Amino acid sequence: MLNMFRPYILAFIPVFVAVDAIANIPIFLSLTENCSKKEKEKVIKDAVKTATAVSVIFMSIGKLTFSLLGVTFGDFQIAGGILLFVISAKLLLPGSQKNVLTSAHDKDIGIFPLGTPLITGPAVLTTTLMMMNIFGPWPTLISLLLNMFIVWVSLVKADLIMRFIGPSGTRAFSKIMYILLAAIAVMMVRKGVTGVFLK
């Protein structure tokens, strides 16, 4: 029974780390500070729909695109691992944070920047495609949808979560996620090098 769910669990964890739903809560609250309850609900709906759509589309065409370009799985593992490591290292630097590129008065903040690139950015796209190559489309798709559900819940309950763990707790949780993301990046590079040079 456990072996049947193993691919789903193993695909879920890296995507969960890459999405880092908790880290987006302070940004969401700052972007929607002057919004009504109905406007916040629309922002959440737009954000989750956009993040999910971008991820699924990339899952569908990413592998074909790489095939047309002559990029191998090993090449993508190395490049993707380096990219993830750079992203995680940058986010771990003191004083670094995800940049907010628009004001709270923008009616499309659910699409940009919240949906993409904050929820679904390079880290999520790279990780999702990697998991699809390793575990297949169904475990990856289900893990992605579960993570988007977690994002939806975290945004709906953002005020409650912030009151419970506070800004310091949010930052600490995010830093742990970034360290795990860096470790996953190193693993991806190691597997890519092994696949390309040690066949």
N, C-alpha and C positions, 0 to 999 in steps of 0.2 A: 504493500500500500504506500509506504513512504517513498519507495523508488519511483512510483507513478507521479508523485507530486514534486519530486526532487528538481526537475528542470524548471518548474514554475517558481519554486522558492529561490533557486539560484539565479534565475532571470530577474526576479522581483527585487532582490537586494541591491544590485548595482544601479538599477533604474531609480529605486527609492533614494539612494545616496545622491545620484545626479540631480534628481528633481529638487530635493531639499526643500520640502513644502514649508517647514517652519521658518526658514530664512526669508520667505516672501511675505510673511505676515506683517512685519513692521513697515515694509514698503507699501503693501496694500492699504494699511491703515493711514499712512501719510498721504497717499494718492487720493483716498476717498474721505479725507477728513471733513470736508464741507459738503459731502453728498448726503442725500436723503436715503432712507432705508430701501426704497424702490430703486434708486440709482445704484446703490451698492449691490443689490441683487443682480441688476443688469451687468454691472462690471464683472461680477463673479462668473455669471453665465457666459459672457463673451470671452473671458480669460480661459476658462476650462475648455470651451468649445474650440477656441483658436489653438491652444496648446496641444490638444488631442489631435486635431486635424493636421497640424504641421508635422507632428510625430508620425502619424499613420501614413501620410503622403510620402514622407522621407523613407519610411520603412518599405513602401511599395516600389519606389523608383530609385532608391539609393543604390541597391545592388546592381540593377540594370545599368545605371549611369556609370558605375565603376567598371562594369564589364565592357562597356563601349569604349571607355578610356584606356582599357588594358591594365587596370589596377587590380592586383591580386589581393586575396584576403590577408595575407601576411603584410603586404604593403600598408593596407588600411589599419591593421592592428598597430603597427609601428607609428604611423602618422597620427592615428586616433589617440594612442597612448601618450604621445608627446604633447598633443593638443590638450588633453585632459589634465596632464601634469602641470602645464603652463597655467591653465585656468585655475586649478586648485591652489597652486603656489601663489598666484596673484591674489586670490581671495584670502589666503592665510596671512598675507603681509599686514602688519599693524596699520590700522586706519583705513584699510581697503574695504570697499563695499560695492554692491551692485549699483551702478549708476542709474538714477532716475532721470529719464530723458524727456519727460513731459510734465505738465502741471496737472494738478488735481481737477482743473476745470475742463480738461479735454474729455469729451464725451466718449472717445474711443480708447481710453486707457486700458480697458479690458483686453483689447486686441494688441495694442502696443503702448507701453512696453511690458505690461503684465503677462499677457498670453505668450508672447514671444518678444524679446529674448529672455525674460526673467524666469518664466516657468519652463518653457521649452527653448533652450538655447543650445549652443554647440555641444555642451557636455551631455545633455539628454539625447540629442540626435546621434552623436557618436556612440554612446553607450547602448542605445536602442538597436542600432544597426549591428553592433558587435554581438549583442545577446541573440539577435535573430540568426546570425551566422552560426553561433555556438549551439543554441538550444532550439532553434526553429521558430517559425512565425507564430504559432498558437501560444506557447508559453510567454513569448515576448509581448504579444498583443494583450494577453490577459493581464500580465504584470503591469503593462503600461496603463491599461484602463483602471486597474486597482489603484495605481499611484495617482491617476487623475481624480479618482474618487476621493482619495486622501487629501489632495489639494483642495478640492471643493469643500470638504468638511472643515479643513483648517481655515479656509477663508470665511466660511459661514460663521464659524465659532472663533474668529480672530480676536475679538475683544476679550472673550473668556480665557483663551489660551494666553494672551499677553498678561492678563491679570494674574493668572496662575503661575507662570514661569518667569514673567518679567523680562525686561530688555536684556539683562545680563544673562539670564538662562537661555534666551533665544540666540544670543551671540555665541555662547559656549557650545550649544547644540550644533550650530552651523559650523563652527571651527572643527568639531569632531567629524562632521560629515565631509568637510573639505580634506581632512587628513585621510579618511577612508577612500575618498575619490582619488587622491594622489597615489595611494597604495594600489588601487585598481588600475590606475594608469601605468604604473611600473609593471604590474602583472601583464597588461596588454602588450607593452613593448617587449617584455621577455618572451612571451608566446610568439609574437610577430617575428622577432629575430630568430627564434628556434625554427619557425616554419619556413622562413626565407633562406637562411644560411645553413641550416643543419638538416636538410631533407635527406 
